[in-house]
Amino acid sequence: MSSEAQSVLVLGADAVNRLLPMEICIEVMTSALTDLSCGEFLQPLRTVVRPPEALGVMAMMPAYRKGPPSAYGLKAICFFHGNPAFGKDAHQGCVLLSSGETGELLAIMNASAITALRTAAVSAVATRLLARPDAGDLTIIGSGIQARAHLIALSSVRPIRRARVVSLNADHPKQLAEEMRSKLPFPITPCTDVEEALKDADIIVTATSARQPVLRREWISPGAHINAIGTYSPEAREIDSATMAAARIFVDRRESALNEAGDYLIPMKEGLIGPESILAEIGEVLLRVKPGRTSLDEITLFKSLGLAIEDMACAEYLYQQARAQNVGSVIQF
């Protein structure tokens, strides 16, 4: 039986970045996380394929929005941690958007661009809710694409006075500082020593591919807010157990954290924290059903795993904007 060809929108990285500036992405993520905690999305846990001999992994991240209009989203993403060494994003893949009425594929979009934007935008949502109002001393551990995106995103929600970027490779923070210096109004200092880079920091981002902690409790100042974004494996973590035990912990989604976050699962197995240690989803704080920061001196920590609903919400916004502005390529499928 023959069927009519359907039109599918294709958006590359340039179109994604043009149609979804960071300030707008922060608001799109605010709405998406609120909707998630309101029960508007269905999201199974991601499926990760980890061949023992492979250089990377593949993750499949599906989601469904009840609507109207209802829709399905799917991110198929590969993560190859060695890619930055030869100038490629560690994340490679696509985001698919499909109609919830007919199942027809509506759009294919560049997942690397969406991932970079939405991850930093979600950290900005958490920082806006949880960091001290006067927080402005930023340290980022990691010097890749997410470091660049977080410099832009976090400066949208707090008056950043200075930023320090630290990495094991001394050249990478220098390159980042030089690249971003003309784009931002505050100084960016490259560092190689994590402890020194964290001195007096009141906003901290861990954006690494580390499997063992890069952040230790004794290095963290009272009142700091931490965005832990780099790992989504039960066996890997960026944050040491003492910090997890001392911090007030918030997550993008409880079920994901309890199943996928090594930052949570490893100290939980050590008996230092439990499910009650996760105080709220960010959406619950947005809805004001759970409190955020309650004192100036407490350490708050947002464990970000990256959610399919975040990618889907970006894809929905991008699809509407691309159609309205006649951006992107349309193929017959």
N, C-alpha and C positions, 0 to 999 in steps of 0.2 A: 504494500500500500504506500503510495507516495504522499508526502506531506509538504506543505508550503515551508519555504525557508523562513527562519526567524531572524530578526535584526538583533545583533549583540554589540553593545558598546565596549570598546577597548580603550583603557586609559593607561598610559605609561607614566613613568615617574615625574616627568616635567609637568604633565597635566594635573597629577595628584597634588603636587606642591603648589601649583598656581591656583587651583580651585579650593584648597583647604589650608589657608594660612594658620599659623599656630594659634593665634588668638581665637579664631573660630573653632578650631579643633578642640581647644580646652572646653568651650561651651557645649560642643557636640558630645564630648566625653562626660561632662557633668550630667547631661540629660540621659545618656546611655546607662551610667552607673545608677542613677536614680530609678530608671525604668527597670533595671535588673533587680534591685531590692524591692520593687513594687510587684514583681512577678510577671512582668510583661515579656520576658525572654525565657526560652527554654534553651539550655546549654549543657550538653553532655561534656564529660571530661575529655580533654584532648587525647588522641591516640598518637603515641610516639613510636616510630620504627627505629630501632637502634642496632643495626647489624654490627657484630663485634669487630669485623675486619674493615668496616667502612670509615671514610674520613669525616663523615658527618651523619646527621640524623634527619628524618622527615617527620613533621608533625601535621596531623589533620585536625582542624579546629572548626566544628560545625556549630551553627546556632539557628534559632527560629524566633522571629518576632510575631506576637499574636496579631498586631495590627488593630484596626485597619489603617493602611493596607498590610496584610500579612506578607512575610517574606522569609526566605531562607538565605543564610550566608555560609560560606565555607572558605576558610583559609587553608591552603596547602603550602606549607613552608618547609624548606630545608635550612638547616643551620650547620654551617661549616666554619668552625672557629678559626681555621687557618686562613680564611679568605682575605682578611685585611692585610696580610703580609704581601699580597700581590695586587692590592688596590681594589678589591671587591668587597661588597657588603657581606657580612657573615650570614645574613638572612636573604634567601632567594626563593621566590615563589609567586603565587597569585592569590587574589581574593575574588571569589565568585559570588555574584548576587543573583538570586532566582526568585521568580514570582511565587508568592504563597497561594495564589489562586489557580494557576495552571502548571506550575513547576518549570515554566520556560526560563531558560538562562537569559538574564537581562544584561549582565556586564562581567567583564574580566578586567581586573585592575592589578597594578604593580604592588605586590605585597611588601617589598622592601621599603618603599616610600611610605606606605600606610603605617607599617610597623614603627618606623622611626618617629613619625609624627604622633601617633596615638600613644605610644609608650611614654614619651616625654610629656604629652598633654595630660595623661592620667596622673603622672607624678605632680604636675602643676595643680591639678584638682586637689590632691591629697595635701600638698604643701599649703595651698590657700586655706584649707580647713584646719591643719594641724600645727604648722610652724608658728612660732611667736610672731605677733604682728610686726615687730621691729627687726625680724631676722633678715640679715643681709650679707652674711659672711659665708660664702658657698665653697664647699670642697667637693670635687668630683673625682672618684677613684675609677680610672679608666679613661681612655683618650680616643675612643672610636666615634662612630656615627652618633651613638646615644649621648656621648659627652657634648657634642656640638648641639644636638637637639635640646638637651636639658639646659644648656646655657641660655638659649632663647626662651624656652618655655617657662623656666623658673623666674627669669627676669620679668616675665609678664604678670606675675602674681605677688612678687615681693621686691622691695627696693634694694637690689643687690649692690653692695658697696665694693666688693672685690670677689674674685673667684680664683681658686687654685685648682689646677688639674694635675693629677699625679698618676704615673704609670711606671711599670718596670723598665720599659724602653725609654731612655732619656730623650730620644729624638721626637717621639710622638707628641708629648705635651708641648714641646717647643713649636712643632708644626701647627698644632691646633691653636695655640695662643696667637701665632702670627696670622693664621687664616681668619680668626674671629675678632681680632683686635679692632678692625675698622667697622665691624658690624654691631658692636655693643659699646655702651658708654662707660663701662667700668673696667678696671685693669684685670687682666687674666695672667696669672703667674704659673709657669710650668714648674713642676716639682718631681723629685724622684723618691723622696722619703715620705711614706704615708703618715707616720706619726707627726712629723713636722708640718705636713700639709693640713692636718686636722686641728692644729692649735687654734682654739677659740672659734672654730666653725660652728655656726648654728643651723645650717642646712647642709646635709651630706647626701651624696648620691653614690651608690656602689653600682657601677655599670661595667662589670668584668665578665669574663668567661671562667673565673676561678672555680676550683672545686673545693678549696680549703679557705677558711676565713681570711679576708683582707682587712676587716675592721674589728678592732678589739675594744672592749669596754673601757679600759684605762685611757684610751685616746679620745674619748668622747666628752665634750663639755656639757655641763648641766643645761637643760633646756633645749638641747639640739633636736632637730627633726631629721630623720633618716628615711630616704627612699631607696629601698633595696630592690633592684630591678634586674640584676644580671643573670640569675639562675632560675630554672623551672624544672629541676630534676630532684627527686627524693634523695639522691646520693651526693648532691653538690650544694655548697653554701658559700656565701660571702661574709656572713655575720657570725661572730663567735657566740657560744652558748651563754656567756655571762651577759652580753648585751641583750640577747633575746629575753633572758630572765629579768633584766632590769627595766626594759622598755615597756611602754604601753603600745600594744601591737594592734594594727589595723590592716585589713586586707581588701583586695578587690572582690574576692568571693571566698566564702568560708570553705565550701566543698573542694575547691581547687587547692587552697592552702593545706587542708588536712590530708590531701592525697598526693600533692606534687611538690610542695615547698620543702626542700632540704633544710633551709634556714629555720623552719619550724620543726620538721620531723626529727632532725638529729638531736636537738636539745630536749624534745619531748621523750625520745627513747632514753635519754639520760636521766629522766625524771625531774627536769628543771622547770618545765612548763607543761601545760595541758590545753585542751580545747577551750577552757574558760579564760586562758591567757589572750585569746583573740577577742578583743573587746567589741569590735564592730566591723562590718563592711563599710567602705567609704559611702556607698549609697545610703546606708542607714544614718550616717552622720549628716549627709545632705538632706535627708528627710527629717532630721532632728528627732529621730526616735532613739538615738544613742548619742552620748556626748563625745566630743573630740578631746582636745587638750583641756585639762582642768587646772593646771598650774604652770607658772613660768619656768620652773626648774625641772619638770619631768622630761624624760626622753621619750619622744614619740617615734614610732617606726611603722612605715607603710611597706608591707611586703606585696610587691606587684608581680603577678605571674603572667600578665598579658592574657586577655580574654577574647574569645571569638566574637562576643557581642560588641567589643570595642572596634574590631575590624569591620564587622557588619554595619555598625552605625556610621562609620566613616564611609563605607561603600554606598550606603543609602543616601547620605548627604551628597557625595560626589556624583552619584547617578543623576540626582535631581538638578544639581548645578550644571553638569555637563550638557544635559538635554536643554536646559534653559539658555545656556550660553553657546550652544553648538560647538562644544569642545570635544576632542577625541575622535577616534575612528569608529565607523560602524561597519561591521562585516555581516554577510549573510551566512547563517550557520545551519 
